[in-house]
Amino acid sequence: MTFSIVGYDPIEKEWGIAVQSKFLGVGAVVPWAKAGVGAVATQSYANTSYGPKALELMEQGKTAQETLDILLEEDPDKEMRQVGLIDSNGSPATFTGYACYTWAGGVTGTHFAAQGNILVDEKTVEAIAQVFVETHGTLANRLLTALDAGQEAGGDSRGKQSAALYIVKEKGGYGGFNDRYIDLRVDDHPDPIKELIRIYHLQQLYFAPSKAERIAAIEGEIKEELIHHLTRLSYLSSTSQSNEEVFKALTAYIHTENFEMRGQSSGFIDLEVLEFMKRS
């Protein structure tokens, strides 16, 4: 009832899964991952024990294929299952049982495994694989772009409902206290992949560090725009426009909107914050 891609970024040491399904809250069932260990997508009458069991086996040093073989050997209903795995070295494995509803199948390549069932046809998985290989950028961007391409190629034959993106990275979670680098879910939406992409961009705005080329001095036209929008949003009065007052108002706005990751030293602004302010 689902199509997914499991992927690995060897440079950033990230493991992740992107998934879409005509199923409520697919993110609560399919994706499992642990930094330094690997990632798993378990679907099609999903055996959710595959997730933690696979991670346990891969943490013990088993490859993705070795892990898959053990999972299937222990499951009497394996022919109803579909699963994709990536191990700690980025080696992939995928399996589609003969009892999965057609079209069903999977493909592996360098650092990815793509699979799906109850699809319009094989073009969905083919598109996911091709676009993941051809797309550059972050693992999140590659996974989302590939997933979207799969939908455009046909997708789940029953339609759309939910999608999820789960990526782990050592100390990648909020405050560096866990490995939950990106954990986003769209549980019920008429166009879940597009909505997932939208909230991913929001996640980047809130939590990604500022880019040096997007930091600017608060002066000239930038200062005029900032004053206009801070005044419009009631953070600044029309009579309070000194540099100190403007920066104080900007700081209040940043704290209210939870943009602390993009706060700058006095006299400077991350232009991503200003762009968001314009749309508010």
Secondary structure as GFF3:
##gff-version 3
##sequence-region A 1 280
A	DSSP	beta_strand	2	9	.	.	.	ID=ss1
A	DSSP	beta_strand	14	21	.	.	.	ID=ss2
A	DSSP	three_ten_helix	26	28	.	.	.	ID=ss3
A	DSSP	beta_strand	31	34	.	.	.	ID=ss4
A	DSSP	beta_strand	38	43	.	.	.	ID=ss5
A	DSSP	alpha_helix	50	59	.	.	.	ID=ss6
A	DSSP	alpha_helix	64	73	.	.	.	ID=ss7
A	DSSP	three_ten_helix	78	80	.	.	.	ID=ss8
A	DSSP	beta_strand	82	86	.	.	.	ID=ss9
A	DSSP	beta_strand	92	96	.	.	.	ID=ss10
A	DSSP	beta_strand	105	109	.	.	.	ID=ss11
A	DSSP	beta_strand	112	116	.	.	.	ID=ss12
A	DSSP	alpha_helix	123	134	.	.	.	ID=ss13
A	DSSP	alpha_helix	139	152	.	.	.	ID=ss14
A	DSSP	beta_strand	162	169	.	.	.	ID=ss15
A	DSSP	three_ten_helix	174	176	.	.	.	ID=ss16
A	DSSP	beta_strand	180	186	.	.	.	ID=ss17
A	DSSP	alpha_helix	192	207	.	.	.	ID=ss18
A	DSSP	three_ten_helix	212	214	.	.	.	ID=ss19
A	DSSP	beta_strand	215	217	.	.	.	ID=ss20
A	DSSP	alpha_helix	220	232	.	.	.	ID=ss21
A	DSSP	alpha_helix	243	256	.	.	.	ID=ss22
A	DSSP	three_ten_helix	260	262	.	.	.	ID=ss23
A	DSSP	beta_strand	268	270	.	.	.	ID=ss24
A	DSSP	alpha_helix	271	279	.	.	.	ID=ss25
###
